[in-house]
């Protein structure tokens, strides 16, 4: 019965980037909320039969909405099930950086050295890249040498090829590397609480201080506004407003009042991009209400 009511509704839409140039984002948003609620129910299930029922439904919805999470390529799979992804979050807190060649590499090296040599931060760091063309072996070895030079007992520097986590055999993601990896790197990192940092960020304190922010402790995430700068074309605002309305965003009136820049169409730089803090497991609970 649960599959008939919930899962069948989700699988009515099968995203395919070759045939659907503009994915039905509001459909994905609504059913992602259902997925989040099922995860919460699964965590509270009292019997094995209840957990098994929720697990089947969760995995079926994930396969419909986000098939790339568990897709395999040439016999290699990053995660066999959606729960394998969740269970891979084995470290409590860490910093994630997505790095590319050229300037991105130099900036990331500067950031890592400041953290280790100047601030004496022992926070674990995971550096994500997308294959050899995104970060060469020479550059990877250079970053690894930083880890060897400033080795700590608690904070390692790990290099991660995103293709090892999400092989993407059908080209649904089409990950180009560099800064565009950020949300996928956050998802695939081994940290329960992720501090996502742009390569060219410069920290003046240990990044862990962000976790003490009241907003993070209450909601499990913290973001900042970007500059009020430049105006987008009307069709961009129209498209975003339509997606927001279809997704049935909660507390939209309050959000509009607190974020006049975007909703008054006076800027399209809404979200500051350099540092985000995100508690993955807490966000699933928060999303469920």
Secondary structure, DSSP 4 states (H G I P E B T S, - for coil): -HIIIIIHHHTT----TTT-SS--HHHHHHHHHHHHHHHHHHHH--SHHHHHHHHHHHHHHHHHH-GGGT-EETTEES-SSHHHHHHT--EEEEEEEE--STHHHHHHHHHHHIIIIIS-----EEEEE-STTTS-HHHHHHHHHHHHHT--SS--EEEEEHHHH---TT-SS----GGGGHHHHHHHSSEEEEEEE-TT---SS-GGGGGGSHHHHHHSEE--B--------HHHHHHHHHHHHHTT-TTHHHHHHH-HHHHTTS-S--B--SEEEEEHHHHHHHHT-
